[in-house]
C-alpha cells in the first residue's frame, strides 16, 4: 500500500501518471510540462487546472525536487517491480506452487499428497507455465504463418482492385475519345452536307429570280403587243402561251433531294470506314510482362520501365512476353509483324497452357532474332539457325486444322520456316523481347486469310 500511496502522490493531476518534467505554478500546484501546455492550448487560458488561479508566467519553472523524487521512484519500481499477490488454495489455504497436469489446475503442497492427486503428474507452476507457453507458441506458429499469407493475399487483392479501377478509367477515357472523334466526324459531315444543300438552294433561287425577271419583262412586252394587235395575233399568242407554260418551270430548277438524301447513311458509313482501322489480332495487356508497355489501340508494344501491375495468373513474370487477346482453336489465320532489325525479338504462337510464372519450358513455336541470328525455336525440336538476315516485316500463317505454322519474309515473300504441331490446345499469338534493357516498338498489321 505504501508504494501505491507514493505513486498517487507523485502522479500528475491531469494525466494521472508519474510526473514527467514537472513544473510548479505560483499557486504551488505541479503538473507535467506537456500536460499543462496542452491544457492551456485547448482552453486558451493560462490558469491552474486545479484552483483556476491565473498563472503569473507563461513558461513555469521546473519543480526540480519533485522531478528527482519521480526519477528515483521510477528507478526503484523498475528494479523491484511489485509482486503479484499470491493465490491460495481454497481447501488448505496454502500457496498454489504446483500444477496438476491430469486435472489441469494449480494445487498446493498439501493437495499433492492428498488422495485426489495420487499418481498424478505434478509439476512446478513455472515449469508447467513454460511448457504451456511452448505448446501455445507451436500452435501459434502456423497460425501466424497463415495470417501472413492471408495478409499477403489481401495486399495482392487490394493492388488488383486498384489496378482494375485504373484499367477501367483508362479504358473509359479511350472509349470516350474514340466516340468523340466519331461525333466530330459526323458533325463535320452534317455541316458539310447542309452547307452544300444551302449553297444549291441559294444558287437555284438566284437562277429562278433571274428567270422570273426575264419573264416579267417578256410579259410586259407581250401585253403591249396584244393590246395593239389582239385580233391579228391571237393564234400566235396561243402558241406563245403554250411555249411559255413549258418555260415557266425549267428543267433542274428544284433542289436535288436525291443527291442530298439518297443513301445518306451508307455514304456517311463509307466516310467513317476511311478513318477507321481494323486489327483482328489485338494484344492482351493482362498478359504483358510489367516492363512491356502497350499502345492505346493494343496493336504495338514498347519496352520500358517496370510498371506497378498486379501479379495476376495470366501475366508473364520472367519472360518479356505478351499474348494476343483471342486464341485460335480452328481455321487458318495470318498476320503481319513489323520488327526492329537492330534489336532482339521473338514472334510466334504459344499454347493456352503455357507457363506464365517462371521459365517457359514447353508449349511454344516461333522464330526470334538473338545476337544477330534468326533462329527457329520450339520445345519439341532443337533450335535451328535460319539462313536469313535483315528481316523487317514477318508474315505468320497458322493452319490450326492442318497443324502447321509458317513464317515468311513479307518484303520478299520468301518462305523462312514451317513448324508441324499436332494435338495442341488453344493457340495464342505471342510477341517476346529477348534482351532486357533494350527499347523497341513493333506495330502489328493483322489480317485473317
C-alpha positions in Angstrom: 0.0 0.0 0.0 2.9 2.4 0.7 4.1 2.1 -2.9 0.6 2.8 -4.2 0.3 5.9 -1.9 3.7 7.1 -3.1 2.7 6.6 -6.8 -0.5 8.6 -6.1 1.4 11.5 -4.5 3.8 11.6 -7.5 1.1 11.5 -10.2 0.2 14.4 -12.4 -3.4 15.6 -11.7 -4.0 15.9 -15.5 -2.7 12.6 -16.9 -2.7 10.6 -13.6 0.7 9.2 -14.4 4.1 9.7 -12.7 5.3 13.3 -13.3 7.3 13.8 -16.5 9.3 17.1 -16.4 7.2 18.6 -13.7 6.7 22.4 -13.4 5.3 24.4 -10.5 2.9 27.3 -10.7 2.7 30.3 -8.5 -0.2 28.6 -6.6 2.3 25.8 -5.7 0.4 23.2 -7.8 2.6 21.0 -10.1 1.9 19.4 -13.4 3.7 17.7 -16.3 5.0 20.4 -18.6 3.5 18.9 -21.7 0.1 18.2 -19.9 -0.1 21.9 -18.7 0.8 23.3 -22.1 -1.8 21.1 -23.8 -4.4 22.1 -21.1 -3.7 25.8 -21.7 -3.8 25.4 -25.5 -7.1 23.7 -25.5 -8.8 26.2 -23.1 -6.9 29.3 -24.2 -6.5 30.3 -20.6 -3.3 30.3 -18.6 -4.9 29.2 -15.3 -4.2 26.4 -12.9 -6.2 23.3 -13.8 -7.0 22.7 -10.0 -7.6 26.1 -8.4 -8.2 28.2 -11.5 -5.7 30.8 -10.4 -4.2 32.8 -13.3 -0.6 31.9 -13.8 1.9 34.8 -13.5 4.2 33.4 -16.1 3.7 31.7 -19.5 6.7 29.3 -19.0 6.6 28.0 -15.4 9.8 26.8 -13.8 10.8 23.2 -13.3 10.0 21.6 -10.0 13.4 20.1 -9.6 12.8 18.4 -6.2 9.7 16.7 -7.5 11.5 15.7 -10.7 14.2 14.0 -8.7 11.7 12.2 -6.5 9.8 10.9 -9.5 13.0 9.7 -11.2 14.1 7.9 -8.1 10.7 6.3 -7.6 10.6 5.1 -11.2 14.1 3.6 -11.0 13.2 1.7 -7.8 10.0 0.4 -9.3 11.9 -0.9 -12.3 14.4 -2.6 -10.0 11.8 -4.0 -7.7 8.6 -4.5 -9.6 5.5 -5.0 -7.4 4.8 -8.7 -6.8 1.6 -10.2 -7.8 -0.5 -11.3 -4.8 -0.1 -15.0 -4.2 -3.2 -17.1 -4.8 -4.1 -19.5 -2.0 -5.6 -23.0 -2.2 -9.3 -22.8 -1.4 -9.1 -26.1 0.5 -5.9 -25.8 2.6 -5.1 -22.0 2.5 -1.6 -22.8 1.2 0.2 -21.0 -1.7 -0.5 -22.6 -5.1 3.0 -23.5 -6.2 2.3 -26.7 -8.2 0.2 -27.7 -11.2 -1.6 -31.0 -11.8 -1.3 -32.0 -15.4 -4.1 -34.5 -15.2 -6.6 -32.2 -13.7 -5.2 -29.1 -15.4 -5.4 -26.9 -12.4 -3.0 -25.4 -9.8 -2.6 -27.2 -6.4 -0.7 -26.7 -3.2 1.8 -28.9 -1.4 -0.9 -30.5 0.7 -3.0 -31.2 -2.4 -0.1 -33.0 -4.0 -0.1 -35.6 -1.1 -3.8 -35.9 -1.0 -5.8 -38.9 -2.3 -7.3 -36.9 -5.1 -3.9 -36.4 -6.8 -2.2 -39.7 -6.1 -0.3 -41.0 -9.1 -1.0 -37.7 -10.9 1.6 -35.8 -12.9 2.6 -32.8 -10.7 4.9 -30.0 -12.0 6.0 -26.7 -10.5 3.9 -23.8 -11.6 6.8 -22.1 -13.5 7.7 -25.3 -15.4 4.1 -26.1 -16.3 3.6 -22.5 -17.5 6.8 -22.7 -19.6 5.6 -25.9 -21.2 2.2 -24.4 -21.9 3.8 -21.3 -23.4 5.9 -23.5 -25.7 2.8 -25.5 -26.7 0.9 -22.3 -27.4 3.9 -20.9 -29.4 3.9 -24.1 -31.6 0.2 -23.7 -32.2 0.6 -20.0 -33.0 3.5 -20.5 -35.4 1.4 -22.0 -38.3 -1.4 -19.6 -37.4 0.9 -16.6 -37.7 2.3 -18.0 -41.0 -1.3 -18.4 -42.3 -2.1 -14.9 -41.1 0.9 -13.6 -43.0 -0.1 -15.4 -46.2 -3.7 -14.1 -45.8 -2.4 -10.5 -45.4 -0.1 -11.0 -48.4 -3.1 -12.3 -50.4 -5.2 -9.4 -49.2 -2.5 -7.0 -50.2 -2.4 -8.6 -53.7 -6.2 -8.4 -54.0 -6.0 -4.7 -52.9 -3.4 -4.0 -55.5 -5.5 -5.8 -58.1 -8.6 -3.9 -57.1 -6.8 -0.6 -57.6 -5.4 -1.7 -60.9 -8.9 -2.7 -62.0 -10.1 0.8 -61.2 -7.1 2.3 -63.1 -7.8 0.0 -66.1 -11.5 1.0 -66.0 -10.7 4.7 -66.1 -8.1 4.3 -68.8 -10.4 2.2 -71.0 -13.4 4.6 -70.4 -11.2 7.5 -71.4 -10.1 5.8 -74.6 -13.7 4.8 -75.5 -14.9 8.3 -75.0 -12.0 9.7 -77.1 -13.0 7.3 -79.9 -16.6 8.3 -79.8 -15.7 12.0 -79.6 -13.8 11.6 -82.8 -16.7 9.9 -84.4 -19.1 12.6 -83.1 -16.8 15.3 -84.5 -16.6 13.5 -87.9 -20.4 13.1 -88.0 -20.9 16.8 -87.1 -18.4 17.9 -89.8 -20.1 15.6 -92.3 -23.5 17.0 -91.3 -22.3 20.6 -91.6 -20.8 19.9 -95.0 -23.9 18.3 -96.4 -26.2 21.0 -95.0 -23.9 23.7 -96.4 -23.9 22.0 -99.8 -27.7 21.9 -99.8 -27.9 25.6 -98.8 -25.4 26.6 -101.5 -27.5 24.8 -104.0 -30.6 26.5 -102.6 -29.1 30.0 -103.0 -27.8 29.3 -106.5 -31.1 27.9 -107.8 -33.1 30.6 -106.1 -30.8 33.2 -107.8 -31.3 31.5 -111.1 -35.1 31.4 -110.7 -35.1 35.1 -109.7 -33.2 35.9 -112.9 -35.7 33.8 -115.0 -38.7 35.4 -113.3 -37.3 38.9 -114.1 -36.8 37.9 -117.8 -40.3 36.5 -117.9 -41.7 39.7 -116.3 -40.1 41.8 -119.0 -41.4 39.5 -121.7 -44.9 39.6 -120.2 -44.9 43.4 -120.2 -43.7 43.5 -123.9 -46.3 40.9 -124.9 -49.1 42.7 -123.1 -48.4 45.9 -125.0 -48.3 43.9 -128.3 -51.6 42.1 -127.5 -53.3 45.4 -126.8 -52.3 46.8 -130.2 -52.8 43.8 -132.4 -55.1 41.4 -130.5 -57.2 40.2 -133.4 -54.3 39.6 -135.9 -52.0 37.7 -133.5 -54.5 35.6 -131.4 -53.3 32.3 -132.8 -49.7 33.3 -132.4 -50.4 34.3 -128.9 -51.8 30.9 -128.1 -48.7 29.1 -129.3 -46.6 31.6 -127.4 -48.5 31.0 -124.2 -48.1 27.2 -124.6 -44.4 27.6 -125.1 -44.3 30.0 -122.1 -46.0 27.4 -119.9 -43.2 24.9 -120.6 -40.6 27.6 -120.0 -42.1 28.7 -116.7 -40.7 25.7 -114.9 -37.3 25.0 -116.5 -35.5 21.5 -116.0 -33.3 21.2 -113.0 -34.7 24.2 -111.2 -35.7 22.4 -107.9 -33.4 21.2 -105.1 -31.8 17.8 -105.9 -33.1 15.9 -102.9 -31.9 12.6 -104.2 -28.3 13.9 -104.2 -28.5 15.1 -100.6 -30.7 12.3 -99.1 -30.1 9.3 -101.2 -28.1 6.5 -99.5 -27.2 9.1 -96.8 -26.4 6.5 -94.0 -24.4 4.4 -96.4 -22.4 7.4 -97.7 -21.6 8.5 -94.2 -20.6 4.9 -93.2 -18.3 4.9 -96.2 -16.6 8.0 -95.0 -16.3 6.6 -91.5 -14.6 3.4 -92.9 -11.9 5.6 -94.4 -10.9 6.9 -90.9 -11.3 3.6 -89.1 -8.6 0.9 -88.8 -9.2 -2.8 -88.1 -6.8 -5.2 -86.5 -8.1 -8.7 -85.9 -5.1 -9.6 -83.8 -5.0 -7.4 -80.6 -2.6 -7.7 -77.7 -3.9 -8.6 -74.2 -2.5 -6.1 -71.6 -3.3 -8.5 -68.7 -0.7 -11.0 -70.0 2.1 -8.4 -70.6 5.3 -8.5 -68.6 5.4 -5.4 -66.3 8.3 -4.0 -68.4 6.2 -4.0 -71.7 4.1 -1.0 -72.5 1.2 -1.5 -75.0 -0.1 1.2 -77.3 -3.6 2.6 -76.7 -5.0 0.6 -79.7 -3.4 -2.6 -78.4 -1.5 -3.2 -81.7 2.1 -2.3 -80.7 4.3 -2.7 -77.7 7.3 -0.9 -76.3 9.9 -2.0 -73.8 10.1 0.5 -70.9 10.5 1.0 -67.1 8.8 -1.6 -64.9 5.2 -0.8 -64.1 3.4 -1.5 -60.9 1.0 -4.1 -62.1 -0.9 -6.9 -60.2 0.6 -10.4 -60.3 -2.5 -11.9 -61.9 -2.2 -15.6 -63.1 -2.3 -14.6 -66.8 0.7 -12.3 -66.6 4.3 -13.4 -67.5 6.7 -12.5 -64.7 10.1 -13.8 -66.0 9.9 -13.7 -69.8 9.2 -10.4 -71.6 6.2 -11.7 -73.4 2.6 -10.6 -74.3 -0.1 -12.7 -75.9 -2.9 -11.9 -78.3 -6.3 -11.2 -76.8 -8.1 -14.0 -78.7 -7.0 -17.6 -79.1 -7.4 -20.0 -82.1 -8.9 -23.5 -81.9 -9.6 -24.0 -85.6 -9.3 -22.5 -89.1 -6.5 -20.7 -90.9 -5.2 -17.3 -89.7 -2.5 -14.9 -90.8 -1.0 -11.7 -89.5 2.0 -9.4 -90.3 4.5 -8.2 -87.7 6.8 -5.2 -88.1 10.1 -5.9 -86.2 13.3 -4.0 -85.5 16.3 -5.2 -87.3 18.7 -3.8 -84.6 17.0 -5.3 -81.6 16.3 -8.8 -80.3 12.7 -10.1 -80.7 10.6 -13.2 -80.9 7.2 -13.9 -82.7 5.0 -16.9 -83.0 2.3 -18.8 -81.0 2.1 -20.4 -77.6 -0.3 -22.9 -76.1 -3.1 -21.8 -73.8 -1.4 -23.9 -71.1 2.0 -22.3 -71.4 3.6 -21.5 -68.1 3.2 -17.8 -67.2 5.2 -17.8 -63.9 8.9 -18.7 -64.1 10.8 -20.1 -67.0 8.8 -21.3 -70.1 9.8 -24.9 -70.9 7.1 -26.1 -73.4 4.1 -25.0 -75.4 5.8 -22.5 -77.8 6.6 -22.3 -81.5 8.3 -19.3 -83.1 11.3 -17.5 -84.7 13.5 -15.0 -82.9 16.4 -12.6 -83.6 19.1 -13.0 -81.0 22.6 -11.5 -81.2 22.1 -11.0 -85.0 21.0 -14.6 -85.8 17.4 -15.6 -86.8 16.6 -18.9 -85.1 13.6 -21.2 -85.1 12.7 -22.2 -81.5 10.3 -24.8 -80.2 10.1 -27.1 -77.2 9.6 -30.1 -79.5 12.8 -29.8 -81.6 16.3 -28.3 -81.1 16.7 -24.7 -82.1 17.7 -24.2 -85.7 19.6 -21.2 -87.1 17.9 -19.9 -90.3 19.7 -18.6 -93.4 18.0 -15.2 -93.3 19.2 -11.6 -92.5 17.7 -8.2 -92.0 14.1 -9.0 -91.5 11.8 -6.0 -91.3 8.3 -7.5 -91.7 7.4 -11.1 -90.9 4.2 -12.8 -92.2 2.9 -15.5 -89.9 0.4 -18.1 -91.2 -1.3 -20.6 -88.8 -3.2 -23.5 -90.2 -4.6 -24.9 -86.9 -6.6 -27.8 -88.6 -3.6 -28.7 -90.8 -1.2 -28.5 -87.9 1.3 -26.1 -89.5 2.8 -22.7 -88.5 4.7 -20.9 -91.3 6.8 -17.8 -91.4 7.6 -15.6 -94.4 9.7 -12.5 -95.2 6.9 -10.2 -96.1 9.1 -7.9 -98.2 10.5 -10.6 -100.5 7.6 -13.1 -99.9 10.2 -15.7 -99.2 9.5 -18.7 -97.0 11.5 -18.8 -93.8 10.4 -21.8 -91.7 7.5 -24.1 -91.0 6.6 -25.9 -87.8 4.4 -29.0 -87.6 2.2 -29.2 -84.5 -0.5 -31.8 -83.7 -3.0 -32.3 -80.9 -2.4 -28.9 -79.2 -4.9 -26.8 -77.2 -5.9 -23.3 -78.0 -3.1 -21.2 -79.5 -2.4 -17.6 -78.9 -0.3 -15.1 -80.8 2.8 -14.1 -78.9 5.5 -11.4 -79.0 8.6 -11.5 -76.9 11.5 -9.2 -76.1 14.6 -11.3 -75.7 17.1 -8.7 -74.5 16.2 -7.0 -71.2 17.1 -3.3 -71.2 16.5 -2.6 -74.9 13.8 -0.3 -76.2 11.8 -1.4 -79.2 8.5 -0.8 -80.8 6.6 -3.2 -83.1 3.4 -2.5 -84.9 1.2 -5.4 -85.9 -0.9 -5.1 -89.0 -3.1 -8.2 -88.8 -5.2 -9.8 -91.5 -7.2 -13.1 -91.4 -7.0 -15.2 -94.5 
